[in-house]
Amino acid sequence: MSPLIRLLASLVALMMAMGIGRFSLTPQLPHLISEGQIDLTGAGLIAAANYLGYLLGALDAMRARRPDQVRNRLHTGLWLCVGLTLASYWAQGFWAHLLLRFGSGIASAWVMVMITALSQHIAITANRPRLGALVFAGPGLGVMLTGLLALAANLTGQDSAALWMIYALAALLMLLVILPALPQPDALAARPQTMQPDNRQPGIARLGAIYGLYGLGYIIPATFLSQMANARFHGQWQADLFWPAFGLCAAIGVALISFRRPRPATTRFWLMGGLWIQALGVLACLLPSSAGLALGVILCGTPFLACMPLVMQCSRDLAPNATARNAAMLTACFAVGQLCGPLLAALSSHFSGGLQPALIIAASGLLLAGTLAWHSVSPPAEHALCDAPTARR
């Protein structure tokens, strides 16, 4: 099967696992809160359970080395995303949704790590790096899909249970379409994952810190955007436009970044710019007007997924022979930041009655991440070039 078909299947897999399996909670929060199933503090704790599951799934994915282990986690994660979304149709109350979102976090992490490693290997082997970057538009398209489905459900007066069923059916349809075309892990196993001779990978730890701060910074507006819009528009249908707009901006951001010529010397500056733009977007969400929230959607959404291929490119530049393991390690760092975000939001809501302190801390984390990216370690190839003796004329 052609690399293009495999990469397209990878995009749809992330669209389903992340957009529906992972982020479908966001457009559901106004429903769940208005139905009295949870409050804003409970919403933060449910989101934290989802991201705790994502962390555990990413840590477990680091153990997948054989082709059968990769394949089993990928397929199990995809089917769990469908099954747990369907089970949410019958869920009632805080604990039921918390347990289901926890399971969805594990499943989506398995899919994210496995698809990242497999798709990027296909893209590099086929010399199609731009198509490999476009795979990361999948979550953005999934977010846009969940937002549009939520808008349609709200306009027709559907409740949260009906929307869970709609999401489950959409996820099942996508999975059945892509199953025959999913990337196979056998080719990945042919390239051994080796460590550097001293078992240290310079810059990977700093990159993990950047990715963790990025996870903390983006996740609060990404989780509570629908609820913030619902509060600004007092439950009117215009509030439902912000979440699909966020997903559309995220997909556009990935498309724009795919036209960048991948150079190790400039990747960190692209990453720095994306993180700082997103910090401005988080601060824009603090403005009391709907225009401020719209600006936040554009500035937060556009770099949201574009930073992911940039981080993975930095990882490949620093350690080209350990891409699969580093993808899992970086995803775990990302998950730690995401886990801290909803907990911070829950504390902010409990003690201040709003999300303003949490948003300020999130923006500060993104600014710090951008600064770390600016001063990040150069790839080994650059060091080798700088250390090479000047040729005699």
N, C-alpha and C positions, 0 to 999 in steps of 0.2 A: 504493500500500500504506500502511496506517495507521502513524502514528509508533509506536504500541505494539508492532506486529509488528517494525518495524525495530529498536527498542530491545531487544526480547527476543532478536532474532538477534544483536545486539551483545553482550549478556550471555553468550550461549552461545559466541560467538566467543572472548571472553576466557576463558571457562571451559575451552575446549579449548586455546587457544594458551598460556595461562599455567599453568593447572592441570596439563595433561598435557605440552605442549611444553616448558614451562619448569621446573616444580617436580616433575616425576615422578622426578627424580634423588633427592630426599630420601628417600622410602620405599624406594628401591632400594639406598641406601648400606649398610644392614646386610647385604643379600644379597651385594653385590659384595665387601664386606670379608670376610665369612665364606667366600665361595667362593675367596678368595685372589687375586682379580683386581686389587685395589688395597688400600692401607692408608689410615689416617686422613689422613696428609699428602697422599697422592695424591688423596684425596677432596676436600680443600681446593683443590688445583690444578685438578681437573676442574671444580669449581664456579666457580673463578675464570675458567676458559676460557669457561664459559657466560655469565658476566656481562661478560666482555670482548666477546663476540659481541653481547650486548645493548647495550653501549655503542656499538659500531660501527654496529649497526642503527639506533639512535636518532639518531646523527650523520648517517647516510645519509638518514633520514626527513626531516631538515630541508631536504633538497633537493627534496622532493616538493611541487611547487606546482600543476602542471596536473592536471586530473581523471584523465587516463590514468596519470600517475605514481602518484597515490594508489591508484587501482584495482589497478594491477599489483603494487605492494608488498603491498597487503592480501591479494590472492588468492595471490600467490606465498608469502607468509609462512604462510598457513593450510595450503597444500598441503605446504610444507616441514616444518611441524610434524608432519604425518601421516607423511610419507616418512622423516624422520630418526628418528622414534620406531620405525617399522617396521624400519629398518636396524639399530637397536640390538639387535634380536633376534639378529643374527649377530655382534655386537661381542664381542671378547674382549680383556681387558687394558686397561692405562692409556691408551695412545695412541689406540686406537679410540674409547673412550668420550669422551676429551678432544675429539677432532675433531668427533664427533657433537653433543656438548653445545655446542661453539662455534657450530656451524651453527644449532642450535636457539635459541641466544641471539639471533642476528641475526633469525631468522624471528619470534620472539615479540615482539621490539622493533618490527618493522614493523607487526605486528597491533595491538599496544598503542597506538602513536602514532596510527595511522590510525583505529582504532575510537574512541579518545578524542576526536579532533577531530570525526569524523563524528557520533557519537552525541550529544555535547554540543550540537552545532549543531542537530540534530533536536529535542532536548529544549527548547532555548531557543526555537526557532521555534514549537514546538507549545505553549509555555507549560506544560511538564511538567518542571520542574527536579528534582522528587523522583524521577521515573522515570529521569532522566539520571544521578542519583547512584547509583541502584540498579544501573546497569550495572556499576559497580565491584565488586559482589558476585560477579561472574562468576569471578574468580580464586579467591575463597574457596570457592565451590561446586565448582570444579575440583579444588582441594586436597582437599576432603572426598571427592570421587569417587575420586581416586587413592588416598587412604588406605583407603577402604572396599574398593576392588578389591585393594589390597595385603593387607588383612586376610583377604579371602576366599581369595586365592592362597596365603597362608601357612598357613591352616587346612587347605587341601587339599594342602599339600606341594609347591607349584610353586616353580621356581627363578627367577632373575632374568630369564632369556631368555623364559620363558613369560609373565612379568608385562609385559615390553616388548611382546609380541604383543597381550596384552589391552588395554594402553593404546593401541596403534596402531589396533586395531579400534574401540575406543570413540571415538577422535578422528575416524576416518573416518566413522563413523555420524553424529556431531554435525555434521561439515562438510557432508555431503550433505543434511542436513535444513535447514540455515540458508542454503545458497548462494543460493537464489532471493530470500531476504528481507534480504540484507546491505544496509547503507546505501550509497547511491550518492553519489559525490563531486561530482556536477554541481552540486547545490545549494550545496555549500560554496564552490565556485569563484565563485558569484555574489556573494559578499561578499568584497571585496578585503581582503587582509591588509596593513594600512598600519602604518607606524611613527609614533611621535609626532614632532612637528615637529623636535625637536633630536636625533632618532635615539637618544634615551636613554629607558629605561623604568625610572623610579625604583622600587626595591624588588624588581625581578625578580632581580638578582644575589644579594641577601640570601635571597630565596625559593629560588634554586638551591642556595645553601649549606645551607639548612635541609633541602631534599629530599635532598641528597647525604649529610648526616649521618644522616638518617632511613634511607637505603639501607644505610649502614654498620651502623647500630644494630640493625635488624630482621633482617638477612640471616644472621647467625651462628646464632641460635636457629632461624630458618626453615630453614636448610640442614641443620643437624645435630641437629634435634629427634628424629628417628626413631632416630638412632644413640645419642643420650644416653638415650632411653627404653629402647632395646635393652640398653644397658649396665646400667641400673638394674634391669631385670626379667630379665636374663640370658637373653634370647632368647625369653621366653614370649610368648604371643599378646597379653597385656594391653598390651605395648609398642606394638602396632600401632594402639591406640585413640587415641594422642596426636596423630598427624598429622591424621586426619579431624576430631578435636575442634578442632584449631587452625583448620582451614578453616571449620568450622561457626561458631566464634567470630568469625572474620573476616567472614563473610557477615552475621551478626547485627549486628556493629558498623556495617557499611554501612547496613543497614536502619534502625538507630537514628538514625544521623546524617542520614538522608534526611528525617526528621520535623522536623529543625531548620529554623527560618525563616532563609533565607540573608540575613544582614545584614553588609555589609562591616566594620562596627565590631566585630562579635563573632566573625567567622570565625577571626581569629588566636588568640583565646583558646580556642576549641574545639580548634584545632590544637595549641596549647601543652599543653593538658590531655591530649590523645591521646598526644603524644610523651613526656610525663613518666610517664603510666601505663605506657607500653610500656617505659620505662627500669626501672621497678619490676619489671616482668615478667622482663626480662633478668636482673636481680639475683636474682630468685626462682629462676631456673634454676641458680644456684650452690649452693642448699641441697641437702644430700645426700639428702634423703628424696624419695620419689615424690610426696608432697603438695606439695613445693616445685616440682617439675616441672609438676604439674597447675596450680598457681597461675600459673606462668610461661606456660603455654598460654593461660589465660584473660586475663591482663594483657597479654601480647604479641599474642595473636591478635585480640582484640576491636578494638583501634585499628589493627591491621595495614593493612587496606584502607581504613578510614574516613578515614585521613589523606590518601589520594590525592584524593578529591573535594574535600576542604578546601583542599589545595594548588592544585588546578586552579581552584577558586572564587576564591582569592586572586589567581591569575594573571589571571583574567578581570576582576576588580575593578581591578587595576593597569593592565592593557592590554587593554581589550575588543576592540580591532581587530587583535590579533595573537595570537589564541588558538592557531591551528594551529602556528605557528612556536614559540611559547613552550612548548606542550605537548611538542614534540620536544626543545627545549633543556632543559627541566626533566627529561624522561626521561633525557637524556644525563647530567645531574648525578646523578640517582638511580642510574644505571648505574655511575658512577665510585665512588660509595659502596659499591655492591654488590660491585664488583670488589675493592675494598680489604678487604672483610670476609673472604672465603675465604682471601686471601693472609695476612691477619692470623691467621686460624685455623690455617693451615698452619705459620706461624712459631711460634705458641703451642704447637701439638702437637709440633713438632720440638724446641723448646728446653725446654719444661716438661712434656711428656708428656700434656697435657690442654688443655682449652679455657677454663680459668678466667681467665687473663690477657686473652684475647680478649673474653670476655663482659664483663669489667670495663670495658675500653676502649669496647665497644659501648654499654654503659649510659651511660658518660660522654658519648659523642657524642649520644645521645638527649636527655640533660639539657641539653647545650649548644644543641641544635636548638630545644628548647622555650623556652629563654631568648631565642634570636634571634627566635622567633615572637612572643614577648611584646613585644619592642622593635621589631617590624617596622614598615616604612614604611606609612603610611595611604594608602588609595586616593585617586586624584585627586579623586573626588567629595567625599570628606570634607574635603580641603584647600579645595576650592571653597566648601564650606558654611562652613568656619571663617573663610575670608578674606572672605566676603560682608559688605558693610556692614550694620549693624543698621538695620532699617527704622524710620523716624521715626513716632512715634505722633501 
